[in-house]
Amino acid sequence: MSRLLIVGSGLAGYTLAREARKLDEAMTIVMVTADDGRFYSKPMLSNALAKGLDPDRLATASAAKMADDHGLRIETHTRVLGVDVQARTVTTEDGELSYDHLVLATGAVPIAPPLRGNAVAQVLTVNNLTDYARFHERVETAQRVALIGPGLIGCEFANDLAASGRAVTVIGPDSHPLGRLLPPAAGRFLRERLTEAGVSWRLGLTAGEVNGGREGAFEITLSDGEVLEADLVLSAIGLRPDTGLAREAGLACGRGIIVDALLQTSAPHVHALGDCIEMDGQVLPFVMPIMHGARALARTLTGEPSAVRYPPMPVVVKTPACPLVLLPPLGPVTGRWEEESVDGGVRARYVGADGALLGFALVGSAVADKAVMLKDIG
Ligand SMILES: Cc1cc2nc3c(=O)[nH]c(=O)nc-3n(C[C@H](O)[C@H](O)[C@H](O)COP(=O)(O)OP(=O)(O)OC[C@H]3O[C@@H](n4cnc5c(N)ncnc54)[C@H](O)[C@@H]3O)c2cc1C
């Protein structure tokens, strides 16, 4: 009987386990995870506060329930320390486990901002339930929040914090939020809407130091010399694939664990899925690529080699103050943004030299055009 070993109990690990079980009732599926193995919706971490959701309500099933529902053996609070790809074994804190197929679903880790100062260790990031629990506890008593990083997740947190009554100030180097994903008019529209929702900005600036200030507050020194006071500092400058284990095992890695269209790594019998992977030079840390990847990989691992094919996968940004749907152009394409202001929004099309639609950003009322845009992109 074939033995599938999955490292990681995030969306990638659990979706693969569920899909593989659907196709093969007899296969032994073992999951090893460094955390407590609770199943939760990670996207909800950045819009749970205003809904009043505490950390326990974000988890929808315990590891024991997931094991029961899908016929898994789950080793929680167990970190995998090494992989021997020749012997087909992994070493954990509790001993050795063998596999026929290994899938690394180790996710991504927050990028630490380059900060100095005596309170850097108290800067929070939120990338899992444990982080959210700490954030939730600290934000209870925080009125002023400094948020470093006006990217996708940063804007979601900013909207959520403002909606929950906090005074939030967002710091970032670009002239508008989502600087790498949105062209100027769309970015300005988003900034205006979030401003109306109560968000303040320090754009064109970076945070240099975070020090302890008066009465338990923090002082954040910005690149123009301004010193901002806050009760809590949250960093959301991005995530990078967690490749540590794969590198140690000698697997080929770039920004992420390099996989081919079958999600196969450079080692036989070792696949990878989720935020930890890089395919065709792309890192796609979103839900939809995981769902498509998990279904294809489950077929491959149960005897029907299936390349993953991604359809266009727009990302719905959870900023209720400003509806926003993005389809960033994939790969190293050359093109240009064409922006059009519409009543209550901005429609931005990213077109190639031949005029073909390669991506889009729909802001405000323009989100209504999503279906038409997707049809145009083919
Ligand atoms: C705040 C936030 C909001 C988001 N919002 C959206 C959204 O709106 N839409 C969208 O499409 N995407 C969103 N995303 C991205 C999406 O949530 C992720 O793409 C997805 O959850 C990643 O799942 P994963 O299983 O790859 O990684 P993770 O959930 O990070 O799981 C990794 C697992 O690996 C385990 N692990 C790591 N190393 C080891 C080891 N050595 N040994 C054992 N276990 C190990 C960890 O404990 C964990 O269980 C958001 C992400 C964040 C952080």
The ligand as a Gaussian input file, in Angstrom:
#p B3LYP/6-31G(d) Opt

LIG

0 1
 C       -3.270000      37.662000       6.096000
 C       -3.381000      36.886000       4.824000
 C       -4.479000      37.088000       3.988000
 C       -4.586000      36.373000       2.795000
 N       -5.670000      36.600000       1.978000
 C       -5.782000      35.906000       0.827000
 C       -6.910000      36.104000      -0.033000
 O       -7.802000      36.920000       0.247000
 N       -7.008000      35.380000      -1.189000
 C       -6.032000      34.465000      -1.544000
 O       -6.145000      33.836000      -2.597000
 N       -4.951000      34.258000      -0.755000
 C       -4.809000      34.947000       0.414000
 N       -3.728000      34.726000       1.219000
 C       -2.773000      33.673000       0.839000
 C       -3.293000      32.271000       1.212000
 O       -3.863000      32.319000       2.503000
 C       -2.122000      31.289000       1.136000
 O       -1.768000      31.182000      -0.234000
 C       -2.405000      29.896000       1.680000
 O       -3.134000      29.898000       2.882000
 C       -1.068000      29.164000       1.879000
 O       -1.260000      27.858000       2.320000
 P       -0.023000      26.856000       2.466000
 O       -0.615000      25.569000       2.920000
 O        0.822000      26.858000       1.241000
 O        0.902000      27.486000       3.615000
 P        0.675000      27.649000       5.201000
 O       -0.738000      27.880000       5.524000
 O        1.681000      28.655000       5.627000
 O        1.073000      26.228000       5.811000
 C        2.399000      25.822000       5.974000
 C        2.413000      24.648000       6.936000
 O        3.718000      24.068000       6.940000
 C        4.095000      23.782000       8.286000
 N        5.556000      23.670000       8.281000
 C        6.485000      24.523000       7.770000
 N        7.720000      24.017000       7.913000
 C        7.582000      22.827000       8.529000
 C        8.505000      21.817000       8.945000
 N        9.823000      21.912000       8.741000
 N        8.021000      20.721000       9.577000
 C        6.664000      20.565000       9.777000
 N        5.762000      21.483000       9.389000
 C        6.210000      22.587000       8.763000
 C        3.479000      24.923000       9.066000
 O        3.380000      24.611000      10.441000
 C        2.114000      25.010000       8.388000
 O        1.238000      24.033000       8.914000
 C       -3.578000      35.441000       2.424000
 C       -2.463000      35.243000       3.250000
 C       -2.361000      35.963000       4.441000
 C       -1.151000      35.761000       5.320000

